[in-house]
Amino acid sequence: MSDKKTCFALIGAAGYIAPRHMKAIKESGNDLVAAHDPMDSVGIIDSYFPNADFFIEPERFDRHLDKLKRSGNKKVDYVSICSPNYLHDAHIRMALRSG
């Protein structure tokens, strides 16, 4: 059995549900490697995953996910969508494009 952690990315860190997702990721022994939120909510993320890369701009976040995928070191296995409901479609499409 592999000891490799499952790597997550997160979109939308400032809302009600995101801390619950981050807590579940942490308590299950996995890792949050990247997060995106247009609000500077890095303090919330830092309380769970201080080493996660944080992006305010969606384009930079998208490029970072692509870079992680190409590097093979920290491939993102799952993207947790915690943004407002009306943004889910666009964020799901971004996550699917990232592989």
N, C-alpha and C positions, 0 to 999 in steps of 0.2 A: 504494500500500500504506500502511496506517495505522501510525503509530508508537505507538498506544495500547497500553499494557501490559494484560495480562490480570490481573484482580483476583481474589484468592483470599481466602477466610476459612478458618479452621482450627479444628476442635473436637478437643480433647485434645492438649495440648502437652507434657505431662510424661513421656510414655512413650518407648518404644524407637524407634518408627517416625517420630514427629513431626519430629525434627531432619533426617531424611532427606528428608521432604516439603518442609520449609522450605529446605533446601539446593537441592533441585531447582527450587523456585519461584524462588529467587534466581538460580541459575546459568542459568536459561532467560530471565532478563531480565524477569520478571514481578513482581507486588507482592502482599504479604500485607497486607490492610487491616484485618482484625479477627480476633481469636482468643478462644477460650473454653476454660477449664480450671478445674475447681473447686479445684485446687491453684494456689498463686501461683507459677507457673512463668514469670513475665514475664522473668526473666533469660535463659532459653533463647531466647525469642522475640526479645528485644532484641539478641542476638548476630547475628541474621539481619535482622530488620526492626524497628529501634528506633522507627519511627513508627506501627507497627500499634496499633490500639486493642485493649486486653485486658480481658476480663470474667471474673469468677469466677462470677457468677450467670447461669444459662441464660436467664432472663427478660430481663435487661438486654441480653445478647448478641442474642437474638431481636429485641428492639425496635430495637437498633442496625442490624441487617441490614435491617429494614423501613425505617428512616430513610434508609439509604444507597440503597435501591431507589427511594424516593420522590424523593430529591434529584437523582438522575441524575448526580451528579458522580463517584462511585466505586461504581458498581453492581458487586456481587459476581458474577463469572462462574462461579466454581466454589467448592465447599466441600469441603475436604479433611478426611475423617473419620479421625482418628487415636486415637479413644477405644478403651477395651477392647471386645472383640467383642460382649459382651452388651448394650452400649449403642448399637450401630450402628443398630438399627431406629429408636429414638427420635430419634437425631441425623440420620439420613437423612430422616425425616419432617419435622423442623424445617427442614432445608436445602431440601427440596422446597416447603414452605410459603413460604419466603422468595423463591422465584422462581428 
